[in-house]
């Protein structure tokens, strides 16, 4: 029986003990030794499974409760990329999106349009993932942002 933590790591319950599927594989015996400065080895789970440092309430996972089968499939397939993004420095995804936007607005023709469509696709993905937890104003702003990116891509494609 496997459960998923807020960070998307599968945890298997065995005889009352919570053990990671990856435990026992790779280097070492799975025990963690303290590092200088309190750093933990890269790729190891923290003591708190949620991004804000708080454990998830009992019985709740990172997925939308009562979601349709298609939404559950998208959320499951998006878990790994979201975890990857959360482990990057906060400024790196921002720089990549800004670089794509600058390229999209500065370069005429299809190259600029493709860069803007990539930004729009990223915004659509984030909007879809966050949709159930966002109020109406947030939803309208997400739709407007995607519409503006797509309109700019069409304009760039025609130049």
N, C-alpha and C positions, 0 to 999 in steps of 0.2 A: 504494500500500500504506500503510495508516494503522495506527499503533500508538496506544494510549491510555496516558497517564502516570497516576501515582497520583492526581493532581488531576483526572483525567477529560478532560484536554485532548488532542484528536486531533493527532498529529504525523505529517506526511507525509514519507517519505524520497524525495528527488529527487537523483539523481546523486551519492550519497554525502553530501549535506548534509541535516541535519534542519531542516525549515522548518515553522513553524506554519501551519495553514490560514488563520488570520487575518492572517498577516504580509503586508504589502503593501496591505492594506485600511485604510481609516480615515485618521486623522491621521498625518502624517510618513511617513518611509521605512521604518519598522519598527525603526530603530536606537533604542537607549535611551540617554538622557543621564543622568548621575548627578544625583540630587536632593540637596538639603541634608539632612543627618542620615542619609544612606544609605537613604532611603525609596525604594521602587520605585513606579511608577505603579499605581493600582488596576486589577485585572483582568489584570495581566501575570504570567507564570509566574515562580516563584522559581528559584534555581539548583538547589534540591533538590526533586524532584517529590513526595516522600512527606511526610505531615503531621508526622512526627517529625524532619524535616530530613535524613534519610538517603535516598539514591537506592534505587530498587527493585533487587533482584538481577536479573541478566540473565535474560531469558526469562520473568519473572513480571510479571503485571499485577495490577490491584487486584481482579480477579474470582476467584471460587472455582474452582480447577482441577477438572475432571471433573464439573462441575455439570450438572444436567438442563437441558433447553432452557427450561423455565418459570422456573427459578431464574436462568439467564443473562439472560432477558428482564427479570425484576424487578431484577436487579443493574444492567443497562444503563440501565433507566428511572430507577433510584434514584441514579445517579451524579451527575446535575446537581443534584438537591436536596441531596444530601450535600455536594457541593462548596460550594453556597450556604451551608449551615449552618456549614461549617468556616470560611468567610470572615467570618461574623458575630462580633461580640464574644462571648466565652464565656458571659457572663451573660445575653445577650438571649434565647436559647431557654429558659433556665432561668426567667426572669421570665415569659415567655409561658405556659409549662406551669404554673407556680405560680399565675398569674392564672386560668387555666382551672380548676385544681383548687379554688382558693378560691371562684370563681364556682359551680362544681359543688356544693360542700358548703354554701355559704351561701344559694343561691337554690333554693327548693323547686319541684318540678314538672318539667315537660319541659325548661325552659331549663337547669336545673342538670344534668339527666340528659344533655342533649346536650353540655354542656361536659365532663362526665366521659367520655363516649363518645369525644370528640375526643382526650382525653388517652390513653385506652385504644388508640385507633387508631394514635396516634403511637408508643406503646410496642410495639404489635404489629409495626409497620413496622421499628423499630429492632431488635427481637428477631429478626425474620426475616433481616434483613441480617447480623446478627452471629452467628447460630446456628451456622454451621460452625466458627467459631473460639473458641467458648465451651465450657468444661467442663460437666459434668453439674450441678454446684451452681449455676452461672450460669444454666443453662437452667431449672432449677427455680425460681429466684428471678424470672426473667422471666415464667414462666407464672403464678406467684403474684401478681406485680404487676398483670398484665393481669386476672386473675380478680378481684382486689380492686377494681380500677377499675370493671369491669363490674358487680360486685355492688353497689357504691355507686351506680352509675347506675340500676340497677333500683330500689333503695330510694328514690332521689330522684324517680324517675318516679312512684312510688306515693304520695308524700306530697302 
